[in-house]
Structures are given as structure tokens and as C-alpha cells.
């Protein structure tokens, strides 16, 4: 390793599992995270707005199986008016998972008392590809790229202003943009044509002349080659001329920020920005 600090075995295993496990296990259902725990979100409708679409929704505890109305949860921010004020933000990488959201809810400054709603969705004419950067925790991140005919499984998070501001603090490699002209189908039958999304500041990673999709993100009509996170990490290590094994490459990235930044600068040399006809910085 290029750094003098070697992690203990437990820390080493944790770092490697987190880096190689990106973007983590996809949710089986839409869900809500509250102070009372995690609940599966059922019975979503196709109302004219997100407040009415969720008005008749139910929740089910994943362990006990007990069902109740969404409005029956012990939370004061799940009424139709509060839900109507939520900001729709695409989640196509780690932020679609409870694992990552819980990690971020535990950070200082995050409004952990506010509920987070995550709706499963299908996004048309875009794919989830690897970004031309290495994250602080050692993985190759993800971003979006236009892909006519592709339909990719993503999520839509419904966030408060405070949640979005806190989440932005964790997304230093991304810019928050507003994408218009979307064809986004929500679980339950709702549809959206516009949403905010975090888009990589570095562009999409190019390997062997083309971008690479994430195997972990299911898609139909996919036009790009797809690889797993360990596969893309190994390919990036080879491209960067790393002489050691993959674990050392990851650990060096995590423990040497200057080296990680230099590796990202090299990866972004031929990266491709998101090609989408209607995108602008989110206000």
C-alpha cells in the first residue's frame, strides 16, 4: 500500500466489502423509513400528485407482517399535505437502498426525525453507468447516460428540503440537476416527466471505447456492456497501471485522498457527460 497506515483486519474487511458491494441490495418493494423503523410501502395509487397517490397507501412491517395505513404510522410528516410538498429525486445507485440511507441518516446534521419515502420506478431511455471517479469509500460510482430503448429499474426518493440539503453534503462528486422530458413510471401506475437527480461531475467512465452499465441495476433493452463492481474495479486498476492486487488498490484509494484524486483525474480524461436534451442545475 502507498500509505504507511494499515487497517486492522476488521476494518480492512469492512472497507473491502463496502467498496465491492456497491450499489448494494436493491429494495424488493417501495418502502418508508421512519423513527419507528422500516416499513414496506404497498397499495400505491396513480393519483394526480404524490400526495393523493400515497393517500391510500398501506405499510407492512417486514418482520411481523402487520399492515396499517401509511397515515397510521407514528410520524407527523406523512399526511397528504406534507407528502405533496416532498421533492422527487431520482435514486439509481446507493441512495435507492435502505443500507445507504440509514448510514447517511446517522451523520451529523441529517434530520433523522423526518421520514424518507422510496418508490420503485422504471426509467426509460436512460441507463445507469459507471462514473469516471473513485468514491471516498473505494468504489467506482454510478451516473446516468442517455440510452434510447433502454428501461432501467431505479427508485424515486421523496425528500424534504432539509433532507435534500443534508444529502447534498454527502454527494461531493455529483451536481444536483433537474431533468425534464423524462418517462418515469412509478410503482402503482403513477408517472413523472420531471425530477431532480444527482449527476456525476466527472462524466461517465469510458473503457475500451464505450461506457459500461451496472450489472446490479436491472434493465431491459440495454445497449451497453454491463459489469459488476468488482469487475469494473479490476478494469480500472488495470487501466491505471496498478501493480498490486485489487484489495490493495481499494485500500490505497480509501486511505490516500491525494492518490484517489489523481486516479479520478486520469479516469475523467475521456469521460462522457450526460447527453440529455433538457437538463439544468436544480434550484
N, C-alpha and C positions, 0 to 999 in steps of 0.2 A: 504494500500500500504506500501511497505517496505521503501520507500523514503519519506522524510518529505515534498518534493515539490509536490503539487497537481496542475495539469494543469487547466487553465481556461476552461470553458465549450466548447468554440470554438476549442481550441487546443485539448482538450480531444476527441471531435468528429472527428477531422481530423486524429489524431493518430489511433483511432479505425477503421475508415473507410479505411485508408491505409493498416493497418495490415490485416484486414479481407477481403479486396478486392483483395489481391494478387492472381494470377499473372496479374490481370486487363483484360480489354476487349480485345479480340483478334481482329486483323485487318480483315476487310471484303475483302480487296484486298491487293496486293502488293502496296507499297507507297514510296514516297520520301519526305524527309523533307529538305527544303531549306530556305534561308533567306527570300524568298518571300512567305513562308507558306508551308502547307501540300498539296500534290497532290497524287491522286490515280494513280498507275502505271499500264498501260494497254498495250496489244499487245506485250507481251514478246515473244521472239523467242527462238529457241533451237540451237543457234549458237555454234561454236566450243569453244568459250571462252566467258566470261561475257561481254566483250566489244562489240563483234558482236551480242550477244544475246539481248543486250539492244539498239543496234544501231537504230532499227526501232520502239522502244517503244514510246508510247504516254503517256501523263499525262492528268488527268481531275481534275479540281478544284471541291472539294466535295460539295461546296455551290452553285457556279454559274453554274457548269456543263460544263464550257468551256473546250475544248480539244485543245491540241497542242503537237507538238513533244517534246520529252524529251530534245533534244538539244536546243529547243526554250526557255527553262526556263532561267531566268536571273541569271545564275550561271556559273562560269568558270571552273568547275571541273566535268562536265558531258559529255565531249567529249569521243569518243571511247578509245583513248589512256589513259586518266585518269581513265576511268572505268576499263580498262584492268589491271591497277595497284592496284585496290582495293583488300583488303584481305577478303576472305569469312569466316565469323564467325557465327556459329550456334546461334540462339536465341530461347530459348524454355520456358523462364519464362517471367519476366517483360520486358526484353530487346527487346522483339518482339513487344512491344506496343509503340505507339507514346507518350502516357502519361509518361512512364518511361524515354524514350529517351529525351523528352523535358525537363524533370526535370534534367537530367544529363547534357544536353547542357547548362543549366543555371549555372552550377558550375564553380568556378574559374579554369582557366587553360584548359577548354574544348574548342576546336576550333569550336565555334558556327558558324563561317562563312563557314565551309565546309558542303556540303550536305551529308545526310545519306540516303542510299537506303536499303529498307527492302523488301525481296522477300518471298512470301509464298512458303512453301515447305512441302513435305511429307518424313518422315524419317522412314526407315524400320529396323526392328529387334532391335529397342531400344524403351524405354518408358520414359516418364517424371515422375519422382517420387519425393517424398518429401526428402529433405536433412536433415541430423541429426544436424541441427543448427537453432538457432533463430536469425533472422536478426536484425540489429540495429533499424529498424522501427517496430519490433514486430511480424513479420510473420515467419512462417516456410517456408524456402526457397525450391528451387527445384534443382534437378540434373538429370543426365541421368543414366539409367541402361539397360543392355542388356535384350532383351525380344524377342526371336525368334518368328516370325509370327505376331508381332505387327507392325502396321504402325501408326505413330503419326504425328499430324499436328503441324509443327514448322515454323520458319522463318529463313531465311539466311540474315544476315546483310552484306553489302559490305562497308568496312571501310577503311579509310586512315590510314597510320602509326600513325599519330598524334591522330586520334580518338581512335584507339585501345589502345594507351598508356594512354590516359585520361580515357577511360572506365575501364581499369585495375585498376586504382586508386580507383574505386568505388566497386570493386569486391574482397574485402579482404577475404571473405570466400571461394574463388574459385581460382583454378590454371588454367592458360591458357594452354591447351593441343592441340596437333594435332592428330586427329583421322583419320586413314586410313581404307580402306575397307568398306566405307560407301555406302549405297544405298539411295541417296538423290535425290528426284525428285522435280525439281523446277517448279513453275507455268509457263506455256508456253511451257513445254516439255524439258527443259534443265536437265542435270543430273550431279551430282558431286560424286566422290568417296573419296574425302578428304576435310576436313575443320578443322579450329580451333574451339575450344569450351571451354567455362568455365566449369570446372568440380569441384564439391564440394570437398574441402579439408577434409571434415568430413565424407564423405560417405553417403549412403542412409539410411534414417531413417527406423528402424525396429519396428513394432508394432504387437503384437500377433504372432510373429514368421515370419513375412514376410514384405516386403516393400509395400508401398502404392502409387498408382498413383494419379495424379491430375485430378479431375473431369473436371476442366476448360480447360484442354488440350484434344481436341477430338482425338480419336484413334479407329482403327478397329483391331480386333483380340487381344484385351487387355486381358492379363492373370492375372493381379493383381487387387485387390480391389481398387476402386477409391473413394476418399473423397474430399469434399470441404475444402477450407481453414479454415472456422470456425469450421468444424468438426475435422480437424486434430489439430487445436489449442486446442480444448477442450480435445481431447485424450491425447495430450502431457501434458497438465496441470494435468490431472488425473494421468498420469504415474509419474510425478514429485511430486505428493502429494500436489499440491497447494490447500489450504483450502478455498480460496475465490472464487468469481465468475470470469468468463472468462475475462471480461473487466479489472479487477484489475490485472490479470495475465499478460495481454498485456502491461498495463501501467507500471507495475514493470519492465518488460523486457526492455522497452524503456528508462526508467529513472534511471535504476540501472545497468550500464555496467558490474560490477563485478558479480552481480546476474545472468545476462544474460549469461556471460561466464561460470559460474558454471553450469547453466542449459544445455548449449551446451555440456560441458564435459560429463555430465551424459547421454545425448542423443546419443553421439557418441561411448559409451562403446561397443555396439553391432552392430554398423553401418556396412554396406556392401559397399566396394569400387566398383567402376565401373568395371564390367567384360567385357572387350573389348580386342580382340586379338592384335590389333595394335594401341597403344596409346603411346605418348611420349610428354615430355614438348615442347611447341611451342617455336621456336627461335625468 
